Amino acid sequence: MAAGLYANSEGGSTEAQANLVIQIGILLFAVKLGGKLAHLARVPSVLGELIAGILIGPYALGAIPLPFLGFPHGLFSLTAGAALPISPELYGISTIASIILLFVSGLETDL
């Protein structure tokens, strides 16, 4: 519903795309903030990014309703019978992002 302001019709792909952009934006903000806080605490920033991702994920804070942003069932709504609580598009992006995260953390590791 967050994209209802941007869509010409009720529902549709425009609303789904706008919801995806809003979800990615909120995730990126939370992860960058977690990384900066971890850096200030003198721990690896990857640890802060992972903790922020877990906190804002669909099983924690992501399930809290945000009606003022247009997500009345939460940023990642847990629907009954769904295999994943996120959209397939966001799942694909998160898979690629996790591969990049593991690669970058491997580059930063001193053996």
N, C-alpha and C positions, 0 to 999 in steps of 0.2 A: 504494500500500500504506500510505501514511501515514494514510489515513483508515480503515484497517481497524479501528482502535480505536473509531471512531464509527459504523461501519456495522453493521447487524444481519445482513446477508447478505454473502456473498463478492462483491465487485465492486459494480456498480450505480451509480446516479446519486449516491447519498450519498457514495461514495468519490470520484467525479469532482469533486463540488462541494467536498469537503474539500480535495482536492489543489489545486484552483483557488484556494481561499482561502489555503492555505499558500504557494503560488507568488506570489500577489499580495502577501502580507505580507512575504515575503523580498525581493521586488523593491522594495517601498516603503521598507523599511528600508535597503537598499543605496543606493537613489537619494537618500534624504534624507541619509545619511552622506556620499555623494559630493558632494552640494551643499554641506554644511557644511564639508567639507575644502577644497573649491574656494574657498569664501568666506574661509576662513582663509588660503589661499594668494594672496588678492587677485586672483582671476580670477572671471569670472561663474559663478554657481552652476549655470547651465544647462549649462556645459561639464563640470562635475563630475558632474552628473546623467546626461549623455549617456555619459561615460566609464564610470560605474558600470553603466549599462544594457548597454553593450557588454561589459564584463568579466563580468557575471553572466549574460549571454545564453546561448543554446543552443550557440553555437560556441566558447565559452571555458570559464569556470568552471561554467556551467550543465550541462555534460556530465560533471562529476565525480560519481561515485557517492556518495550520501549514505544509506547503509543505516540509520543511526541515526535519521534523520528519516522513513524509509519510502520513499525514492527510490533503489532499488538501481541504477538505470540513469542517475541524475543528475536534477537538478531539472527539466530539459527533456530527455527522452530522445530521442536521435537514432535513430529506427527506419528500417530500410531500406525504401525505397519510399514513404515518407510525403512529401507535398509540403511540409509545414511541420513543424518539430520541436516545435510547441506546439499546444495544443488550440484548436479554433475559437473557443471562448468567450474564451480569453486573447488570441487574435488580434484579436477584435472590441474588447475593452477596450483593448488596446495601440494600435489604430488611433485610437480616440477620444482616448486620452491623448496621442498624438503630435500630433494636431490642436490640443489645448489647450496643449501645450508650445510649439508654434510660435506660437500666438496670444499667449501670455504673454511669450515672448522678444521678439516684435515690439513689444509694449507697452513693454518695458523698454529698447528700443533708442533711443538719442538720435541724431537725424540732424542 
